[in-house]
Amino acid sequence: MSSVEALLRWNCDGENISPAVFIPLAERSGLMPEIGAWVLNRALIDLSHWQFKPGLAMSINVSVAQLLDDSFFKVLDNALSTTKISPERLYLEITESVFAIDKDLVTKRVSELVARDVKISIDDFGTGYSSLNRLQSMPFNFIKIDRSFIQNSSEESDTIIRATLLMAKEFGCKTIAEGIETEQQRQHLSQLGTDYLQGFYFARPMNANDLISWYNENY
């Protein structure tokens, strides 16, 4: 295990509300910068307390609204300073939708993150927003192959995955295949040459206490 990912869940009166429901609502309400700041702080505090192997990274999703908010870098710097987490252990996942926003502004923000030694992942890659021109101008460390290409096992999907792997190599970054649920998928993506694998096959989402127990049992 090289990293863990912070996932936001909402339990309301015993009912688990899907992020697909409350995240768009939070974005429309203008609450994502505030929610994102809480997630960032909480995740790094947890990481600083865990007695896991040295260098284990924390991956956190960052919304477009959060990335472009004026307070974002202050929140980030304070979280890193308070928890004393090395920036190299923080992976920020930025969805492909950022490519639909002002190119120069987004590139500037991402460059500021890279200058802090924070690692950048392009999430949901291949779902329609990216272009070679924008990828070429934006620094990043990882490309996450969207789960739709993993779940839809076909020659067409494999062609896209191989093209993504080749593109990542040319850009000097690593690849992550998300949505691995079976041993067959694990073997197949490994054989194709994907650098990292993620999905229910390895572990399902769990709270912090369960994660500690799971880690102690498996590592």
For each residue, the residues with C-beta under 8 A, 3 or more apart:
1: 4 53 56 202 215 219
2: 56 57 196
3: 56 57 58 59 91
4: 1 47 56 57 58 59 211
5: 58 59 60 61 93 198
6: 39 42 43 58 59 60 61
7: 19 205
8: 19 23 35 39 61
9: 16 19 205
10: 16 17 19 22
11: 14 15 16 17
12: 15 17
13:
14: 11
15: 11 12
16: 9 10 11
17: 10 11 12 21 22
18: 21 22
19: 7 8 9 10 22 23
20: 23 24
21: 17 18 24 25
22: 10 17 18 19 25 26
23: 8 19 20 26 27 32 63
24: 20 21 27 28
25: 21 22 28 29
26: 22 23 29 31 32 35
27: 23 24 30 31 32 63 65
28: 24 25
29: 25 26
30: 27 33 65
31: 26 27 34 35
32: 23 26 27 35 36 63 65 66
33: 30 36 37 65 66 69 71 72
34: 31 37 38
35: 8 26 31 32 38 39
36: 32 33 39 40 62 63 65 66
37: 33 34 40 41 66 71 75
38: 34 35 41 42
39: 6 8 35 36 42 43 60 61
40: 36 37 43 44 60 75 76 79
41: 37 38 44 45 75 79 82
42: 6 38 39 45 46
43: 6 39 40 46 47 58 60
44: 40 41 47 48 58 79 80 82 83 85 90
45: 41 42 48 49 82 83
46: 42 43 49 50 58 208
47: 4 43 44 50 56 58 83 85 89
48: 44 45 83 84 85
49: 45 46
50: 46 47 56 211 212 215
51:
52: 56 215 219
53: 1 56 219
54:
55: 89
56: 1 2 3 4 47 50 52 53 89
57: 2 3 4 88 89 90 91 119
58: 3 4 5 6 43 44 46 47 85 89 90 91
59: 3 4 5 6 91 92 93 121
60: 5 6 39 40 43 90 91 92 93
61: 5 6 8 39 92 93 95 123
62: 36 66 67 92 93 94
63: 23 27 32 36 66 67 95
64: 67 68 94 95 97 98 101
65: 27 30 32 33 36 68 69
66: 32 33 36 37 62 63 69 72
67: 62 63 64 72 94 98 106 109 110
68: 64 65 72 101 105 106 109
69: 33 65 66 72
70:
71: 33 37 74 75
72: 33 66 67 68 69 75 76 109
73: 76 77 112
74: 71 77 78
75: 37 40 41 71 72 78 79
76: 40 72 73 79 80 113 116 118
77: 73 74 80 81 116
78: 74 75 81 82
79: 40 41 44 75 76 82 83 85
80: 44 76 77 83 84 85 87 90 116
81: 77 78 84
82: 41 44 45 78 79
83: 44 45 47 48 79 80
84: 48 80 81
85: 44 47 48 58 79 80 89 90
86: 89 90 117
87: 80 90 116 117 118
88: 57 117 118 119
89: 47 55 56 57 58 85 86
90: 44 57 58 60 80 85 86 87 118 119
91: 3 57 58 59 60 118 119 120 121 141 142
92: 59 60 61 62 113 118 119 120 121
93: 5 59 60 61 62 121 122 123 144
94: 62 64 67 98 110 120 121 122 123 140
95: 61 63 64 98 123 124
96: 99 122 123 124 125 126 127 128 129 130
97: 64 100 101 124 129
98: 64 67 94 95 101 106 129
99: 96 103 106 129 130 131 134
100: 97 129
101: 64 68 97 98 105 106
102: 105 106
103: 99 106 107 134 137
104: 107 108
105: 68 101 102 108 109
106: 67 68 98 99 101 102 103 109 110 138
107: 103 104 110 111 137 138
108: 104 105 111 112
109: 67 68 72 105 106 112 113
110: 67 94 106 107 113 114 120 138 139 140
111: 107 108 114 115 139
112: 73 108 109 115 116
113: 76 92 109 110 116 118 120
114: 110 111 117 118 120 139
115: 111 112
116: 76 77 80 87 112 113
117: 86 87 88 114
118: 76 87 88 90 91 92 113 114
119: 57 88 90 91 92 141 142
120: 91 92 94 110 113 114 139 140 141 142
121: 59 91 92 93 94 140 141 142 143 144 176
122: 93 94 96 125 130 135 140 142 143 144
123: 61 93 94 95 96 144
124: 95 96 97 127 144 146
125: 96 122 130 143 144 145 146 164
126: 96 130 145 146 148 149 160 164
127: 96 124 146 148
128: 96
129: 96 97 98 99 100
130: 96 99 122 125 126 134 135
131: 99 134 135
132: 135 136 167
133: 136 137
134: 99 103 130 131 137 138
135: 122 130 131 132 138 140 167 171
136: 132 133 171
137: 103 107 133 134
138: 106 107 110 134 135
139: 110 111 114 120
140: 94 110 120 121 122 135 143 171 173
141: 91 119 120 121 173 174
142: 91 119 120 121 122 173 174 175 176 196
143: 121 122 125 140 164 167 168 171 173 174 175 176
144: 93 121 122 123 124 125 175 176 177 178
145: 125 126 149 150 161 164 175 176 177 178 194
146: 124 125 126 127 149 150 178 179
147: 150 151 178 179 199
148: 126 127 151 152 179
149: 126 145 146 152 157 160 161
150: 145 146 147 153 157 177 178 179 180 185 189 199
151: 147 148 179 181
152: 148 149 157
153: 150 157 158 185 188
154: 157 158
155: 158 159
156: 159 160
157: 149 150 152 153 154 160 161
158: 153 154 155 161 162 192
159: 155 156 162 163
160: 126 149 156 157 163 164
161: 145 149 157 158 164 165 177 189 192 194
162: 158 159 165 166 192
163: 159 160 166 167
164: 125 126 143 145 160 161 167 168 175
165: 161 162 168 169 175 192 193 194
166: 162 163 169 170
167: 132 135 143 163 164 170 171
168: 143 164 165 171 173 174 175
169: 165 166 172
170: 166 167
171: 135 136 140 143 167 168
172: 169
173: 140 141 142 143 168
174: 141 142 143 168 195 196
175: 142 143 144 145 164 165 168 193 194 195 196
176: 121 142 143 144 145 194 195 196 197 198
177: 144 145 150 161 180 189 194 196 197 198 199
178: 144 145 146 147 150 198 199
179: 146 147 148 150 151 185 198 199
180: 150 177 185 186 189 197 198 199 200 201 202
181: 151 185 199 200 201
182: 185 186 201
183: 186 187 201
184: 187 188
185: 150 153 179 180 181 182 188 189 199 201
186: 180 182 183 189 190 197 201
187: 183 184 190 191
188: 153 184 185 191 192
189: 150 161 177 180 185 186 192 194 197
190: 186 187 193 194 197
191: 187 188
192: 158 161 162 165 188 189
193: 165 175 190
194: 145 161 165 175 176 177 189 190 197
195: 174 175 176
196: 2 142 174 175 176 177
197: 176 177 180 186 189 190 194 201 202
198: 5 176 177 178 179 180 202
199: 147 150 177 178 179 180 181 185 202
200: 180 181 203 204
201: 180 181 182 183 185 186 197
202: 1 180 197 198 199
203: 200 206 214
204: 200
205: 7 9
206: 203 210 211 214
207: 210 211
208: 46 211 212
209: 212 213
210: 206 207 213 214
211: 4 50 206 207 208 214 215
212: 50 208 209 215 216
213: 209 210 216 217
214: 203 206 210 211 217 218
215: 1 50 52 211 212 218 219
216: 212 213 219
217: 213 214
218: 214 215
219: 1 52 53 215 216
